[in-house]
Amino acid sequence: MIKVLQKVDNILGALQSDRGAAGFSDIQKVTGINKSTLSQILKSMNTLDWVKRDRGGEFSIGPRLMDYVMPQIAAESLRHAVKEATLWLAQETNHMASASTLIGNCRVRLTKVYGDSEIRVDDESFDEKSGGILSTATGKMLLAFQHPERRAELLEYEGALNVPEIESELKTIREDGLAHLVSAGGYVKSAAAGIFNDKGEIAAAIGISFSILHCPVEEENKYLKRVRDAAALAEKIWKV
């Protein structure tokens, strides 16, 4: 059984060419599997929809396997796009930039970049013990664009008080496309924008934090525009 699985793995590896497909002879050449055995394995894989064969006789990854691998591919593609956009945002503003997503009921930071371009990645989830969704601009942005039932679930998980007031703020975020958060001392402001998939669903949020002491309105507006630009950049990279 192990030897058969190794052969299957080798076949799938042979199909991961630039074209995403390969003919029987090409697969046999790459894997070294004898023709009779290769034919039997490919026939079984085709029956299971692990591979598909086109009219020209070439094989490619089948729909059943694609159902398994596509979510992982999409997640890795999103992470790459977010990292690139966050680095750009930090360099453009010379301030700390970060990006987060939601996994279950927790906000998870995808990356954090400082103005000196030092990238720091932290995949540890942030539950209510370490701040929660409502404690960050990216978290508020992620929350604002959830379906109403999902928002209610997350707010309950957070133990949020004054839900009508929070919902009013989240409505403003949806209308403006930006989430804002000012620190308790009133010295630091955070702003975040959403990164959306092709279905219009929010996948991540990206933002910056900057001092608002002696910060002219024009400078603040420039930072907010850069946040929007960074979100658009992430979407562009992600969807290429």
N, C-alpha and C positions, 0 to 999 in steps of 0.2 A: 504493500500500500504506500509506504513512504517513497519508494522508487517511482511509483506512478505519479504521486504528488509533485515530486521533484521534476518529472518530465512535463507536467502541466505548468509548473512555474516557469520552466525554460521556454515553453511555447508562448506563454503570455509575455515573457521578456522579449521574445523575437517579434512580437506584434507591436512593440512600443518603438517603432521606427518613426522617422519624421513624417512619413505618410500615414502612419497609424494602421497599416495593413501590410500583408505579405502573402505571397503565393506559397503553395505546398513545397516546392523545391527550395525556396528561400528559407522557410522554416526548418526544413530538414538539414540544410547546410549549416544554419546557425546553431541548432540544437544537437546535431549529430545523432538524433534518434532514427533508428532504421525505419524504412518507408512503411512496412506493414504495421508496426506498432504505432507510428505517427498517425497513420490513416485511421486506425481504430480509436485512438485518443481524440483526434479532431472530430470524428463522427459523434462520439459521446458528448464532447464539449458543445458541439453544434446543437444536439438534442436538448441539452440543458440550457441553451441560450447563453453559454459562457463565451462562445465565439459565434460569429455569423459569417456566412460565405456569400459573396456577391456573384453576379452572373459571369464575371470574368474569372472566377475561381480563386479570388483572393480572400483571405481571412482577416477579420478584425475583431476587436473586443465586442462581445455580445451585450445585449441590453440588460441581462440579469446582473452581470458583473458591473456594468456602468451604474446601476442603481446603488451598488455598494460603494463604489469609488468616487462618484461624482460629488457627494457631500464633502468628502475629505479633500478633494481637489479644490472645490469652491472655497472651503475654509482656509486652505493654504494660500490660495490666490488672494483672498481678502486680506489675510495677515500681511502678505507681501505688499499689497497696495497701500495698506494703512501705514506700514513702516516707512515707505517711501514718502508718503504725503506728510506724515508727522515730522520726519526729518526736515522736509522742505519748509514746513510751517515754523519750526524752531529756528532755522537759519534765516528765514525772512523777517522774523520778529525779534530774534535774539532773546526769546523768552522760553520758559519751559512749556513744552507741548506734549500732549498725551492722547491716547485713543483707547476706547473701551468697547466691550460688547456685553451682551447678556447671555449667560449660560444658566439655565434653570432660573432660580430667583436671585442670582448673584451677579453683580457687576464684575467683570473680569477685565483687567487692564491688558491690552494687547502690546502696548509699547509706551515708553516714556522717554522723551528726548529733551536735553537741555540746550540752551543757546550756544554752548560751546561744542555742539554736535556730538556729544558723548551719548550714545544710545544705551538705555537701560531697559531691559525687558523683564516684566514680572507677570507670570501667568497665575499668580495666586489669586483666588477669588476674594472679593471684598464683601463679606456678609455684614449683618447689622452690628457685629461687634467691632468692626473696623471702619465704620462710617455709613455703609449702606448706600443705596441708589440715590437718595435725595440729598446726599451730602456733597455731590459734585455736579458740575455743569453737564458733563458727559452722561452721567447717570440720569439727570432730569430729561435730557434730550432723548435718551433711549426709552424712558418711561412715557414721555409725551406721545410717542407715535405707536404705542401698543394698542391693540384692540381694547375697547372699554372693559370687557370681562377680564382680560389679562392685566390691565392697569389696576383694577380692583383687587385682583389676587396679589399683585406685587405690593400694593399699598397695605394690604392686610398683613402680609409677611413682614413688612417694615414696621408694623405697629404704628402707622402714621395717624396723627391727630389732625383735626381740622381738614378733613378730606375735601369738602366743597371748596375751601380756599386753595388747596393744592391743585384741584381740578381746574380752577380758574386760571392759575398760573400755567398749567400744562396746556391749556387752550391757547393762551397767549404765545407760548413757545411754538405751537403748531402753526399759528398764523404768521409769526415772524420768521420762523425757520432757524432761530438761534435760542439757546438756553443761556441764562446769565446766573451768576452766583457771586455774591460779595462776601468776603470773609467776615467773621464776627467783629474784628477790629475795624473793619471798613477800609483796610489798606490795600487789599488784593482783590482783584476781580478775575473771575474765570468766565469764559464764553465757549460754547460748543455748538457744532453743527452736525447734522446727521448724514450718514452714508447709506444710501438706499440701493436695493437690488432692482432688477428689471421689473419686478412686480410692484414696485413702490413700497416695499416693506423695509423698515429700518434694519440694517445689519450691524452697524457700529456707529460710534460718535467720536468726533475728533475736536480737540479744543486747546486753548492756551490759558495760562494764568499770568497776570501782569500787575504791577503796582499801579494804583490809580492816584497816588500822591503826585501832585505836580504834573499830571498827565493831561495835556491839552485834548480837547474834544476831537480835534482833527486826527491826533495820534491814536486815540482810542478807536475812532471810526476806521482807521487804517488797519488796526489789529483785527477788528471784527470782519472786515472785508477779506483779510487773509485767511481767517477761519473758514469762511464760506468757500474761498478759492481752494483751500486744502481739501475740503470735503469733495468738491467737484473733481479735484485732481485724483483723489483716491478712487472715486467712481470710474473715472476715465481709465486709470491703470487696471483696475479690477475687471472691467468689461471688455478689454482688448482681447 
